[in-house]
Amino acid sequence: MREKIWTFIGRHAGGVQWRILWATQPKFIVGVSGLVRDEHGQVLLIKGRMWKPSRPWGLVTGYAKGGETWDQTIVREAREETGYEVKTRSEPVALVTGFKLRAEVVFLGEFVGGIYIPDPKEVLDAGFFDIDALPDGLLPSHRKLIEQHRYWFEGDSVERAHTEREIDRDHGAEAGDPRPADTVPD
């Protein structure tokens, strides 16, 4: 019966169904982070003005705006926070939910160019770091993301990384777990 009511409303009431859903469903914000690399395989990190002094460093990050695709969020945030132009892959590499009213999405990105002009309201510093020499005070969740996507910074193809994750899944390992050398694909 419930399905028939919604079908009737959807067919005959125009935008009423949408308005009812908007009014009755919880609203979420989407946080988007970018694993942005330069031509040397270094990761772009931001020292945020509004982050805890004990953990000021993190990935390019921001909240998606209405009408903006999530991958475009990283392009906009990198430009706003650093002056840098980046391009991203269109498919996310991570989606984390379970927060109260927030979802977190992660994309791979590449530095294209630009002149470093930090946003003084948000950014204390920014720079590219070797993934084996990350700064103290890096957000633990961002450090974990960098390590889980080490292949991206080492120049391996995304396709190879997906293949390795499939092998990990088949062997019950978590992404980023060390594997015996004989299970690494050629």
Contacts in CASP RR format, 6 or more apart in sequence:
PFRMAT RR
TARGET T0000
AUTHOR 0000-0000-0000
METHOD contacts of the structure
MODEL  1
MREKIWTFIGRHAGGVQWRILWATQPKFIVGVSGLVRDEHGQVLLIKGRM
WKPSRPWGLVTGYAKGGETWDQTIVREAREETGYEVKTRSEPVALVTGFK
LRAEVVFLGEFVGGIYIPDPKEVLDAGFFDIDALPDGLLPSHRKLIEQHR
YWFEGDSVERAHTEREIDRDHGAEAGDPRPADTVPD
6 17 0 8 1.000
9 16 0 8 1.000
9 17 0 8 1.000
9 20 0 8 1.000
10 16 0 8 1.000
10 17 0 8 1.000
26 101 0 8 1.000
27 101 0 8 1.000
28 101 0 8 1.000
28 102 0 8 1.000
28 103 0 8 1.000
29 63 0 8 1.000
29 64 0 8 1.000
29 101 0 8 1.000
29 102 0 8 1.000
29 103 0 8 1.000
30 63 0 8 1.000
30 64 0 8 1.000
30 70 0 8 1.000
30 73 0 8 1.000
30 102 0 8 1.000
30 103 0 8 1.000
30 104 0 8 1.000
30 105 0 8 1.000
31 61 0 8 1.000
31 62 0 8 1.000
31 63 0 8 1.000
31 64 0 8 1.000
31 73 0 8 1.000
31 102 0 8 1.000
31 103 0 8 1.000
31 104 0 8 1.000
31 105 0 8 1.000
32 61 0 8 1.000
32 62 0 8 1.000
32 63 0 8 1.000
32 64 0 8 1.000
32 70 0 8 1.000
32 71 0 8 1.000
32 73 0 8 1.000
32 74 0 8 1.000
32 77 0 8 1.000
32 104 0 8 1.000
32 105 0 8 1.000
32 106 0 8 1.000
32 107 0 8 1.000
33 59 0 8 1.000
33 60 0 8 1.000
33 61 0 8 1.000
33 62 0 8 1.000
33 74 0 8 1.000
33 104 0 8 1.000
33 105 0 8 1.000
33 106 0 8 1.000
33 107 0 8 1.000
33 142 0 8 1.000
33 145 0 8 1.000
34 59 0 8 1.000
34 60 0 8 1.000
34 61 0 8 1.000
34 74 0 8 1.000
34 88 0 8 1.000
34 106 0 8 1.000
34 107 0 8 1.000
34 108 0 8 1.000
34 109 0 8 1.000
35 43 0 8 1.000
35 59 0 8 1.000
35 93 0 8 1.000
35 106 0 8 1.000
35 107 0 8 1.000
35 108 0 8 1.000
35 109 0 8 1.000
35 145 0 8 1.000
35 146 0 8 1.000
35 149 0 8 1.000
35 152 0 8 1.000
35 153 0 8 1.000
36 43 0 8 1.000
36 44 0 8 1.000
36 59 0 8 1.000
36 60 0 8 1.000
36 74 0 8 1.000
36 78 0 8 1.000
36 86 0 8 1.000
36 109 0 8 1.000
36 110 0 8 1.000
36 111 0 8 1.000
37 43 0 8 1.000
37 44 0 8 1.000
37 108 0 8 1.000
37 109 0 8 1.000
37 110 0 8 1.000
37 111 0 8 1.000
37 152 0 8 1.000
37 153 0 8 1.000
37 155 0 8 1.000
38 44 0 8 1.000
38 110 0 8 1.000
38 111 0 8 1.000
38 128 0 8 1.000
39 111 0 8 1.000
40 128 0 8 1.000
41 130 0 8 1.000
41 131 0 8 1.000
41 153 0 8 1.000
41 154 0 8 1.000
41 155 0 8 1.000
42 128 0 8 1.000
42 129 0 8 1.000
42 130 0 8 1.000
42 131 0 8 1.000
42 153 0 8 1.000
43 59 0 8 1.000
43 128 0 8 1.000
43 129 0 8 1.000
43 131 0 8 1.000
43 134 0 8 1.000
43 146 0 8 1.000
43 153 0 8 1.000
44 59 0 8 1.000
44 60 0 8 1.000
44 78 0 8 1.000
44 82 0 8 1.000
44 84 0 8 1.000
44 86 0 8 1.000
44 111 0 8 1.000
44 126 0 8 1.000
44 127 0 8 1.000
44 128 0 8 1.000
45 57 0 8 1.000
45 58 0 8 1.000
45 59 0 8 1.000
45 126 0 8 1.000
45 127 0 8 1.000
45 128 0 8 1.000
45 129 0 8 1.000
45 134 0 8 1.000
45 135 0 8 1.000
45 138 0 8 1.000
45 142 0 8 1.000
46 57 0 8 1.000
46 58 0 8 1.000
46 59 0 8 1.000
46 60 0 8 1.000
46 61 0 8 1.000
46 81 0 8 1.000
46 82 0 8 1.000
46 122 0 8 1.000
46 123 0 8 1.000
46 125 0 8 1.000
46 126 0 8 1.000
46 127 0 8 1.000
47 56 0 8 1.000
47 57 0 8 1.000
47 58 0 8 1.000
47 123 0 8 1.000
47 124 0 8 1.000
47 125 0 8 1.000
47 126 0 8 1.000
47 135 0 8 1.000
48 56 0 8 1.000
48 57 0 8 1.000
48 58 0 8 1.000
48 122 0 8 1.000
48 123 0 8 1.000
48 124 0 8 1.000
49 120 0 8 1.000
49 121 0 8 1.000
49 122 0 8 1.000
49 123 0 8 1.000
49 124 0 8 1.000
50 122 0 8 1.000
51 57 0 8 1.000
51 58 0 8 1.000
51 139 0 8 1.000
54 137 0 8 1.000
55 137 0 8 1.000
55 138 0 8 1.000
55 139 0 8 1.000
55 140 0 8 1.000
56 124 0 8 1.000
56 137 0 8 1.000
57 134 0 8 1.000
57 135 0 8 1.000
57 136 0 8 1.000
57 137 0 8 1.000
57 138 0 8 1.000
57 139 0 8 1.000
57 142 0 8 1.000
58 138 0 8 1.000
58 139 0 8 1.000
58 142 0 8 1.000
59 106 0 8 1.000
59 139 0 8 1.000
59 142 0 8 1.000
59 145 0 8 1.000
59 146 0 8 1.000
60 74 0 8 1.000
60 77 0 8 1.000
60 78 0 8 1.000
60 81 0 8 1.000
60 82 0 8 1.000
60 86 0 8 1.000
61 77 0 8 1.000
62 73 0 8 1.000
62 77 0 8 1.000
63 73 0 8 1.000
64 70 0 8 1.000
64 73 0 8 1.000
64 105 0 8 1.000
65 73 0 8 1.000
65 76 0 8 1.000
68 76 0 8 1.000
69 90 0 8 1.000
70 92 0 8 1.000
70 105 0 8 1.000
70 107 0 8 1.000
71 88 0 8 1.000
71 89 0 8 1.000
71 90 0 8 1.000
71 92 0 8 1.000
71 107 0 8 1.000
72 88 0 8 1.000
74 86 0 8 1.000
74 88 0 8 1.000
74 107 0 8 1.000
74 109 0 8 1.000
75 85 0 8 1.000
75 86 0 8 1.000
75 87 0 8 1.000
75 88 0 8 1.000
78 84 0 8 1.000
78 85 0 8 1.000
78 86 0 8 1.000
79 85 0 8 1.000
79 86 0 8 1.000
80 119 0 8 1.000
80 122 0 8 1.000
81 118 0 8 1.000
81 119 0 8 1.000
81 122 0 8 1.000
81 123 0 8 1.000
81 126 0 8 1.000
82 116 0 8 1.000
82 117 0 8 1.000
82 118 0 8 1.000
82 119 0 8 1.000
82 123 0 8 1.000
82 126 0 8 1.000
82 127 0 8 1.000
83 114 0 8 1.000
83 115 0 8 1.000
83 116 0 8 1.000
83 117 0 8 1.000
83 118 0 8 1.000
84 111 0 8 1.000
84 112 0 8 1.000
84 113 0 8 1.000
84 114 0 8 1.000
84 116 0 8 1.000
85 111 0 8 1.000
85 112 0 8 1.000
85 113 0 8 1.000
85 114 0 8 1.000
86 109 0 8 1.000
86 110 0 8 1.000
86 111 0 8 1.000
86 112 0 8 1.000
87 109 0 8 1.000
87 110 0 8 1.000
87 112 0 8 1.000
88 107 0 8 1.000
88 108 0 8 1.000
88 109 0 8 1.000
88 110 0 8 1.000
89 107 0 8 1.000
89 108 0 8 1.000
89 109 0 8 1.000
89 158 0 8 1.000
91 107 0 8 1.000
92 105 0 8 1.000
92 106 0 8 1.000
92 107 0 8 1.000
93 106 0 8 1.000
93 107 0 8 1.000
93 108 0 8 1.000
93 149 0 8 1.000
94 104 0 8 1.000
94 105 0 8 1.000
94 106 0 8 1.000
94 145 0 8 1.000
94 148 0 8 1.000
95 103 0 8 1.000
95 104 0 8 1.000
95 105 0 8 1.000
95 106 0 8 1.000
96 103 0 8 1.000
96 104 0 8 1.000
96 105 0 8 1.000
96 106 0 8 1.000
97 103 0 8 1.000
97 104 0 8 1.000
106 145 0 8 1.000
108 149 0 8 1.000
108 152 0 8 1.000
108 158 0 8 1.000
111 128 0 8 1.000
116 126 0 8 1.000
116 127 0 8 1.000
118 124 0 8 1.000
118 125 0 8 1.000
118 126 0 8 1.000
129 135 0 8 1.000
131 146 0 8 1.000
131 147 0 8 1.000
131 150 0 8 1.000
131 153 0 8 1.000
134 143 0 8 1.000
134 146 0 8 1.000
146 153 0 8 1.000
147 176 0 8 1.000
148 175 0 8 1.000
148 176 0 8 1.000
149 161 0 8 1.000
150 176 0 8 1.000
151 160 0 8 1.000
151 161 0 8 1.000
151 164 0 8 1.000
152 158 0 8 1.000
152 161 0 8 1.000
160 185 0 8 1.000
163 185 0 8 1.000
164 184 0 8 1.000
164 185 0 8 1.000
165 175 0 8 1.000
167 179 0 8 1.000
167 183 0 8 1.000
167 185 0 8 1.000
168 174 0 8 1.000
168 175 0 8 1.000
168 176 0 8 1.000
168 177 0 8 1.000
168 179 0 8 1.000
171 179 0 8 1.000
171 183 0 8 1.000
173 179 0 8 1.000
END
